[in-house]
Amino acid sequence: MAEHWRIAIGQLSQETNHFNPVPTTEADFAASGILRGDAVLHGWGEARREVPGFLEVLRAAGHEAVPTLAAWCPAAGGPVSRAAFEALLGGLLDRLRAAGPVDGVLLALHGAMMLEDSDDAESEIIARVRAELPPGTPVGVSLDLHGHVTPAMLQPDVFFVAYREYPHIDMQETGERVARLMLDRLAGRRRPVMALAKRPMVVSPVGARTPDPPLSDLVALARAAEAAGEALHVGLFPVQPWLDVPDLGFAVLVTADGDAGRAQAVADRIAEAAWAMRNRFGHGLIPLEEAIRIGLAGPGTTVIGDGGDAPTGGSPADNPSVLRALLAAGADRHDRPILLTMSDPQAAAEAHAAGIGACRGFRLGHAHTPGEPVVAEAEVVTLHDGRFALRDGGATGSVIDHGPSAVLRIGALRIALRSAPGNEWDTNVYRSLGLEPSEAAAVFVKSPAHFRVAYGPLAARVVAADTPGPCAGNTARVPWTRVTRPLWPLDDV
């Protein structure tokens, strides 16, 4: 009779942006729905994420998934408060203790969670989970490829598997890979060991997409090492660039079968290849004013990335620079709609209070960040509760809650106004509010790269604008102060 294993399941993931002045609290996790106990097994709906990937593999193999707690933030944000971290990790650990003996633990982490008092939340999560387990109990961890991998994360009996894709279209598949390796480890078919290599370079996410050179060249090296049997999994970590921490850099994390020396050799080889091609990484950004000119002049729909204000990179999404530039260019007089978004809870509340059809003055933008809002007369044309499911590639099926939302019309401009920042990868950001991107002259999306999956098929052209904000894709705009120097491209190394 085959062995029956009990494997605990948990998630605690958030991506930090040190240049977002708004701290992340437990309420930010709760906005996306914290799952506890049996809800971890059944509360995902149609979401294609890491934990559903864990569950799919365990169920298919006939093993028991032991639920603890799953908490995540759909948008990145400021450092997590210690109180929120203790409440959530404490809840996960309480359920792990109450579960009784388990044969292994599967965790969905991000890799770039920072706390108000710590630069390495993931190593603390892993250490505190391991402290609840008998020595030798394996822990399998999924990571986002924008994680900041530290040596402290590489602890005994712990293995990691990273997303392979950016844009992130393989979240569930990553969970499945982790779970399959856990079953191989428990059956004695594999003995996963880890090795890490880093280089002092930071690349813009705008120019570091896995399907495109130069990152695709490194992906090919990683897959070749796996195909040759040198590694079970090779994780490339171009890193979340909006962290202000020592030892920030490009990481290669290798999982090998029992041979740590071989794992280190693979990690070193691919990290050195990344370093050698550092000058090939660019951002491809164009000035905002030029992006607007292209959008107003071209036939079809121009999709414009507003990556500097991307909530999935850690911005409050309240920067009105795009709106201000559109008004200055006279885009409100265009003969076709132009779509943009903004997070401003006060303005959203005022729109709901005024009602559909109301025309009034609004102060739009800088609800959370310092700066001067745009004052404009607008008509309220749509009101919405802000809840919708992602429909396009990525975390498909995940439910997003932007809070009370509205569409404001300023001539040709249509502002998708919401109360809270959230995922903008998806066309349902607009379609849920009755706006059709394919009918617009220009569509602005607060995302550095992932938006290309959803919006690319409907776009006549896609451009990325050099916009300001906590997620500036132009690394010359990033105000690092704590990073270890020298660091490319800050330094000529």
Residue pairs with C-beta under 8 A, 6 or more apart in sequence:
2 62
3 186
3 187
4 62
4 63
4 64
5 63
5 64
5 103
5 104
5 183
5 186
6 63
6 64
6 66
6 99
6 100
6 101
6 102
6 103
7 58
7 63
7 64
7 65
7 66
7 102
7 103
7 104
7 105
7 106
7 179
7 182
8 66
8 67
8 68
8 96
8 99
8 102
8 104
8 105
8 106
9 40
9 41
9 51
9 54
9 55
9 65
9 66
9 67
9 68
9 70
9 105
9 106
10 40
10 68
10 69
10 70
10 92
10 95
10 96
10 105
10 106
10 107
10 108
10 129
11 40
11 50
11 51
11 69
11 70
11 71
11 72
11 107
11 108
11 109
12 69
12 70
12 71
12 72
12 88
12 89
12 92
12 107
12 109
12 113
12 125
13 71
13 72
13 73
13 108
13 109
13 110
13 113
13 144
14 24
14 28
14 29
14 72
14 73
14 76
14 77
14 80
14 110
14 113
15 73
15 76
15 77
15 110
15 112
15 113
15 144
15 146
15 240
15 312
15 313
15 314
16 24
16 76
16 77
16 78
16 79
16 80
16 112
16 113
16 114
16 240
16 243
16 314
17 76
17 77
17 78
17 240
17 242
17 243
17 313
17 314
17 315
17 470
17 471
18 78
18 79
18 114
18 242
18 243
18 244
18 245
19 242
19 244
19 314
19 470
19 471
19 478
19 479
20 76
20 77
20 78
20 242
20 314
20 315
20 316
20 470
21 78
21 368
21 369
21 370
22 77
22 78
22 316
22 368
23 77
23 78
23 79
23 80
23 81
23 116
24 73
24 77
24 78
24 79
24 80
24 81
24 84
25 80
25 81
25 83
25 84
26 81
26 83
26 84
26 87
26 88
28 73
28 77
28 84
29 71
29 72
29 73
29 84
29 88
31 74
31 401
31 403
31 420
32 72
32 73
32 74
32 399
32 400
32 401
33 43
33 399
34 69
34 70
34 71
34 88
35 43
35 44
35 67
35 69
35 70
35 71
36 67
36 69
36 91
36 95
37 67
37 69
37 95
38 67
39 67
39 70
40 51
40 67
40 68
40 69
40 70
41 55
41 65
41 67
43 70
44 51
44 52
44 55
44 397
45 389
45 397
45 399
46 389
46 396
46 397
47 395
47 396
47 397
47 398
47 399
48 171
48 172
48 395
48 396
48 397
48 398
49 108
49 171
49 172
49 175
49 395
49 398
50 108
50 142
50 171
50 172
50 174
50 175
50 178
51 70
51 108
51 175
52 172
52 175
53 142
53 171
53 172
53 173
53 174
53 175
53 176
53 177
53 178
53 179
54 65
54 106
54 108
54 175
54 176
54 178
54 179
55 65
56 172
56 175
56 176
56 179
57 175
57 176
57 179
57 180
57 183
58 64
58 65
58 179
58 183
59 65
61 183
63 183
66 99
66 102
67 95
68 91
68 92
68 93
68 95
68 96
68 99
69 88
69 91
69 92
69 95
70 108
71 88
72 108
74 312
74 395
74 398
74 400
74 422
74 423
75 311
75 312
75 314
75 317
75 421
75 422
75 423
76 240
76 311
76 312
76 313
76 314
76 315
77 314
77 316
77 421
78 314
79 114
79 115
79 116
80 113
80 114
80 115
80 116
80 121
81 115
81 116
82 115
82 116
82 117
85 115
85 121
89 124
89 125
89 128
92 129
93 128
93 129
93 132
96 102
96 105
96 129
96 132
97 132
101 134
102 133
102 137
103 137
103 186
104 137
104 138
104 139
104 140
104 182
104 185
104 186
105 129
105 133
105 137
105 138
105 139
105 140
106 139
106 140
106 141
106 142
106 175
106 178
106 179
106 182
107 125
107 126
107 129
107 139
107 140
107 141
107 142
108 141
108 142
108 175
109 122
109 125
109 126
109 141
109 142
109 143
109 147
110 122
110 143
110 144
110 146
110 147
111 122
111 143
111 144
111 146
111 147
111 148
111 149
111 153
111 162
111 237
112 144
112 146
112 147
112 148
112 239
112 240
112 243
113 121
113 122
114 120
114 121
114 243
114 245
115 121
115 124
118 124
119 245
119 246
120 148
120 150
120 152
120 153
122 141
122 143
122 147
122 150
122 153
123 150
123 152
123 153
123 155
126 139
126 141
126 153
126 155
126 158
127 155
129 139
130 137
130 139
130 155
130 156
130 157
130 158
133 139
135 156
135 157
136 157
137 157
138 157
138 158
138 159
138 182
138 185
138 186
138 192
139 157
139 158
139 159
140 158
140 159
140 160
140 161
140 178
140 179
140 181
140 182
140 185
141 158
141 159
141 160
141 161
141 178
142 160
142 161
142 162
142 163
142 174
142 175
142 177
142 178
143 149
143 160
143 161
143 162
143 163
143 235
143 237
143 253
144 162
144 163
144 168
145 162
145 163
145 164
145 165
145 166
145 168
145 210
145 235
145 236
145 237
145 238
146 166
146 205
146 237
146 238
146 239
146 240
147 162
147 237
147 239
147 240
147 251
148 237
148 239
148 240
148 243
148 245
148 248
148 251
149 196
149 198
149 235
149 237
149 251
149 253
150 247
151 196
153 160
154 194
154 196
158 194
159 181
159 185
159 192
159 193
159 194
159 255
160 194
160 233
160 235
160 253
160 255
161 174
161 177
161 178
161 181
161 233
161 235
161 255
162 174
162 233
162 235
162 236
162 237
162 253
163 170
163 171
163 174
164 170
164 173
164 174
164 210
164 219
165 210
165 211
166 205
166 208
166 209
166 210
166 215
166 238
166 449
166 450
167 209
167 393
167 394
167 425
167 449
167 450
167 451
167 452
167 453
168 394
168 395
168 450
169 393
169 394
169 453
171 394
171 395
177 233
181 190
181 192
181 232
181 233
181 255
184 190
185 191
185 192
190 232
190 257
190 258
191 257
191 258
192 232
192 255
192 256
192 257
193 255
193 256
193 257
193 258
193 259
193 260
193 263
194 253
194 254
194 255
194 256
194 260
194 263
195 253
195 254
195 256
195 260
195 263
195 264
195 266
195 267
196 251
196 252
196 253
196 254
196 267
197 251
197 252
197 264
197 267
197 268
197 270
197 271
197 272
198 247
198 249
198 250
198 251
198 252
198 271
199 249
199 250
199 271
199 272
199 274
199 275
199 278
200 248
200 249
200 484
200 486
200 487
200 488
200 493
201 249
201 250
201 274
201 275
201 278
201 281
201 487
201 488
201 489
202 239
202 241
202 248
202 249
202 250
202 475
202 483
202 487
202 488
202 489
203 215
203 238
203 241
203 250
203 278
203 281
203 475
204 241
204 281
204 282
204 283
204 285
204 448
204 473
204 474
204 475
205 238
205 241
205 307
205 313
205 448
205 449
205 473
206 283
206 284
206 285
206 305
206 307
206 448
206 449
206 464
206 473
207 281
207 282
207 283
207 284
207 473
208 215
208 238
208 281
208 449
209 215
209 216
209 449
209 452
210 216
210 219
210 236
213 280
214 277
214 280
214 281
215 236
215 238
215 281
217 273
217 277
218 236
218 270
218 273
218 274
218 277
219 236
221 234
221 269
221 270
221 273
222 231
222 234
222 235
222 236
222 252
222 270
223 234
225 231
225 234
225 254
225 266
225 269
225 270
226 232
226 233
226 234
230 256
230 262
230 265
230 266
231 254
231 255
231 256
231 262
231 263
231 266
232 255
232 256
232 257
233 254
233 255
234 252
234 253
234 254
234 255
234 266
234 267
234 270
235 251
235 252
235 253
235 254
235 255
236 251
236 252
236 270
236 274
237 250
237 251
237 252
237 253
238 250
239 248
239 249
239 250
239 251
240 313
240 314
241 248
241 475
241 478
242 313
242 314
242 470
242 471
242 472
242 478
244 480
244 481
244 482
244 483
245 482
245 483
246 482
246 483
246 484
247 484
248 480
248 483
248 484
248 487
249 487
250 271
250 274
250 275
251 271
252 266
252 267
252 270
252 271
252 274
253 267
254 263
254 264
254 266
254 267
255 263
256 262
256 263
256 266
278 488
278 489
283 464
283 466
283 473
283 474
283 475
284 464
285 307
285 464
285 465
285 466
285 473
285 474
286 463
286 464
286 465
286 466
287 465
287 466
288 321
288 322
288 325
288 465
288 466
288 467
289 325
289 329
291 302
291 304
291 463
291 464
291 465
292 304
292 325
292 326
292 329
292 331
292 442
293 329
294 302
294 461
294 463
295 302
295 304
295 331
295 338
295 441
295 442
295 463
296 329
296 331
296 334
296 338
296 441
296 442
298 460
298 461
299 460
300 459
300 460
300 461
301 437
301 438
301 439
301 440
301 441
301 442
301 443
301 458
301 459
301 460
302 441
302 442
302 443
302 459
302 460
302 461
302 462
302 463
303 437
303 442
303 443
303 445
303 451
303 455
303 456
303 458
303 459
303 461
303 462
303 463
304 442
304 443
304 444
304 445
304 462
304 463
304 464
304 465
305 445
305 447
305 448
305 449
305 451
305 452
305 462
305 463
305 464
305 465
305 473
306 322
306 340
306 444
306 445
306 446
306 447
306 465
306 467
307 313
307 446
307 447
307 448
307 449
307 464
307 465
307 467
307 471
307 472
307 473
308 315
308 319
308 321
308 465
308 466
308 467
308 468
308 469
308 470
308 471
308 472
308 473
308 474
308 477
309 315
309 317
309 318
309 319
309 321
309 322
309 446
309 467
309 468
309 469
309 470
309 471
310 317
310 424
310 446
310 447
310 448
310 469
310 471
311 317
311 343
311 421
311 422
311 423
311 424
311 446
312 423
312 424
312 425
312 447
312 450
313 447
313 448
313 470
313 471
314 470
314 471
315 421
315 446
315 469
315 470
315 471
316 343
316 367
316 368
316 369
316 421
316 470
317 341
317 342
317 343
317 421
317 424
317 446
318 342
318 343
318 344
318 365
318 366
318 367
318 368
318 369
318 421
319 365
319 366
319 369
319 371
319 467
319 468
319 469
320 342
320 364
320 365
320 366
320 371
320 373
320 374
321 467
321 468
321 469
322 340
322 444
322 465
322 467
323 340
323 342
323 364
323 365
323 374
323 376
323 413
323 415
324 374
326 332
326 338
326 340
326 413
327 374
327 376
327 410
327 413
331 338
331 412
331 413
331 442
332 410
332 411
332 412
332 413
333 411
333 412
334 411
334 412
334 441
335 412
335 441
336 412
336 439
336 440
336 441
337 412
337 413
337 414
337 435
337 439
337 440
337 441
338 412
338 413
338 414
338 440
338 441
338 442
338 443
338 444
339 414
339 416
339 430
339 435
339 437
339 440
339 442
339 443
339 444
340 413
340 414
340 415
340 416
340 443
340 444
341 415
341 416
341 417
341 418
341 424
341 429
341 444
341 445
341 446
342 364
342 365
342 415
342 416
342 417
342 418
343 367
343 368
343 402
343 417
343 418
343 419
343 420
343 421
344 364
344 365
344 367
344 417
344 419
345 367
345 403
345 404
345 419
345 420
346 363
346 367
347 362
347 363
347 364
347 367
347 408
347 417
348 403
348 404
348 405
348 406
348 417
348 418
348 419
349 404
349 419
350 360
350 362
351 358
351 362
351 380
351 383
351 406
351 408
351 417
352 383
352 404
352 406
354 360
354 380
355 380
355 383
356 380
356 381
356 382
356 383
357 379
357 380
357 381
358 379
358 380
359 377
359 378
359 379
359 380
360 377
360 378
360 380
361 375
361 376
361 377
361 378
362 375
362 376
362 377
362 378
362 408
363 373
363 374
363 375
364 373
364 374
364 375
364 376
364 378
364 408
364 415
364 417
365 371
365 373
365 374
366 372
366 373
367 373
369 469
369 470
376 410
377 410
378 408
378 409
378 410
378 415
379 408
379 409
379 410
380 406
380 407
380 408
381 407
381 408
381 409
381 414
382 406
382 407
382 433
382 434
383 404
383 405
383 406
384 404
384 405
384 406
384 407
384 432
384 433
385 404
385 405
386 401
386 402
386 403
386 404
386 405
386 418
386 419
386 420
387 399
387 400
387 401
387 402
388 399
388 400
388 402
388 428
388 429
388 432
389 397
389 398
389 399
389 400
389 428
390 396
390 397
390 398
390 399
390 400
390 423
390 425
390 426
390 428
391 426
391 427
391 428
391 431
392 425
392 426
392 427
392 428
392 453
392 454
393 453
393 454
394 425
394 426
394 450
394 453
394 454
395 423
395 425
398 423
400 422
400 423
400 426
400 428
401 420
401 422
402 418
402 419
402 420
402 421
402 422
403 418
403 419
403 420
404 418
404 419
405 416
405 417
405 418
405 419
405 433
406 417
406 418
407 414
407 415
407 416
407 417
407 433
407 434
407 435
408 414
408 415
408 417
409 415
412 441
414 435
414 440
416 429
416 430
416 433
416 435
423 429
424 445
424 446
424 447
424 451
425 445
425 447
425 450
425 451
425 453
425 454
426 454
427 437
427 454
427 455
427 458
429 445
430 436
430 437
430 443
431 437
437 443
437 455
437 458
438 458
443 455
443 459
445 451
445 455
448 464
448 471
448 473
452 462
455 462
456 462
464 473
466 472
466 473
466 474
468 477
472 478
475 489
475 490
480 487
480 490
483 490
485 491
486 493
487 493
